[in-house]
Amino acid sequence: MKPASLKFCPRCGSIGYQYRDNKYWYCPVCLFTYYHNVAASASVILPFGDSVLMLVRNREPGIGLLALPGGFVDSRERAEDAAVRECLEETGLSVSISSFVGSWPNEYIYRNVLYHTCDLYFSASTAVSAEGLSLDESEVSGYRLVPVGAIEDAPIAFESHRQALLAWRSRR
């Protein structure tokens, strides 16, 4: 999917703004170039016994499907800190990062704009049980403890989450 069509140059306003080489926008009039770079996201893989915590998304993309606690990394924020912050915001759980699991590319469509993302995954732990969750209902409609052996069949919103879970599971 191509990013939302931009018809006018944001600098000079001329028509004919062009998307080139699947990388950047270019204006042939004023020569303005805009790179719509990759956005970073960070998520935690939080095991509870032989299951892993997954959240039920309450917004698009993937409303009603499962996702790991996580979200976009803010400017000047470390990915590890973003993963911890997002988990706290979405679940009310304070977590400690145990290890880096890996990174996977993803596509995230928000309001008809395609964002290419680099999704970073961290294994984490918490001293609180899953019953101690306090969900942010604007983003999350529920949670599931998905058995580690059932990751392949779980209705997961993002393929990068599934790949991270499978990589994490293979190293347990």
Secondary structure, DSSP 8 states (H G I E B T S, - for coil): -------B-TTT--B--EEETTTEEE-TTT--EEE---EEEEEEE-EETTEEEEEEE-SSSSTTSEE-SEEE--TT--HHHHHHHHHHHHH----EEEEEEEEEEEEEEETTEEEEEEEEEEEEE-SS-GGG----TTTEEEEEEEEGGGGGGS-BS-HHHHHHHHHHHHH-
